[in-house]
Amino acid sequence: GIGSPTKTSFKIDYTGYKKYSGKEFFCNNHDLADVYHFFIIDSHVKNLSNPLTLLEIGAGYGGLISKIKRNYSNIRCIIIDLPETLAVQSYYLTKEFPNSKFLFLKDLKKYKEKIFNMNFDFLILPFWEIKEIPSNYINLIINIRSMMEMTTNMLNFYFNHINRIISEEGIFV
């Protein structure tokens, strides 16, 4: 039922990922989809230059971005989403990464554009604050599931900003 998803164990047997190969993992279908998406993204992230800055639009509870952060500890992660979802992401990610530096809307209001030059692990913002992200700033932009739920006006809003903030070498997944 709800709150008790069916879980399964699996092993990765792929020599390209020695770090994971042969280990047993326990997860549900959502976790497995996040792992799948991570491997797709991972194959592209290796080609990006540092510093890496990731923007996830609509991060759900934070499952995918947590897998990316675990494997790329130096990546700076920005999440933009609906305010009610930001509360869930903030809770989950602060529990998963208790020693990481988190910044929020209050910090953006305090530091303004200087926040993007600061050292942080996670910057968690409501969706309308995408307008504050500097041009050509983001190496990797991700949206896995939420764009299919958006209106045409909302998609236009996002794609106008995506085109503005993605770096020349950047990737949109």
Buried (B, 14 or more C-beta within 10 A) or exposed (E): EEEEEEEEEEEBEEEEEEEBEEEEEEBEEEBBBBBEBBBEBBEEBEEBEEEBBBBBBBBBBBBBBBBBBEBBEEBBBBBBBEEEBBEBBBEBBBEBBEEBEBBBBEBBEEEEEEBBEEEBBBBBBBBEBBEBBEEEBBBBBBBBEBEEEBEEEEEEBBEEBBEBBBBEEBBBB
